[in-house]
């Protein structure tokens, strides 16, 4: 299901001729494929999963920053809030 959503995301960017923005969903989909294809205890799985999380977080933070949105404050605060509430446990 996630691969389908990623594929539709890429297709929509391509159809709208957002070629400069196309690398973000492609990179995310590749990282997601690596996460899905590797076993959970594998270090490559963990590295790809963390890279995917940080890439998606960073991409949307950049986009919010680019349009000077106040939602950037909420976007940046949520991971900190999750760390505090979970006491940095997985």
CORKA-V760131 format. One record per pair of residues at least 24 apart in sequence whose ideal C-beta (glycine too) atoms are under 10 Angstrom apart, sorted by the first residue. I is the first residue (numbers start at 1). J is the second residue. D is the distance in whole Angstrom. If there is no record, write none. Layout:
i=I j=J d=D
i=I j=J d=D
This chain:
i=2 j=28 d=10
i=2 j=29 d=9
i=2 j=32 d=6
i=2 j=33 d=10
i=2 j=35 d=10
i=2 j=36 d=8
i=3 j=29 d=7
i=3 j=32 d=7
i=3 j=33 d=7
i=3 j=36 d=8
i=5 j=29 d=9
i=5 j=32 d=10
i=6 j=30 d=9
i=6 j=32 d=6
i=6 j=33 d=9
i=21 j=59 d=9
i=21 j=63 d=9
i=23 j=59 d=10
i=24 j=55 d=8
i=24 j=56 d=8
i=24 j=58 d=10
i=24 j=59 d=5
i=24 j=60 d=9
i=24 j=62 d=9
i=24 j=63 d=9
i=25 j=56 d=10
i=25 j=59 d=9
i=27 j=51 d=9
i=27 j=52 d=9
i=27 j=55 d=6
i=27 j=56 d=9
i=27 j=59 d=9
i=28 j=52 d=6
i=28 j=55 d=6
i=28 j=56 d=6
i=28 j=59 d=8
i=31 j=55 d=7
i=31 j=56 d=9
i=32 j=56 d=10
i=53 j=79 d=9
i=54 j=79 d=10
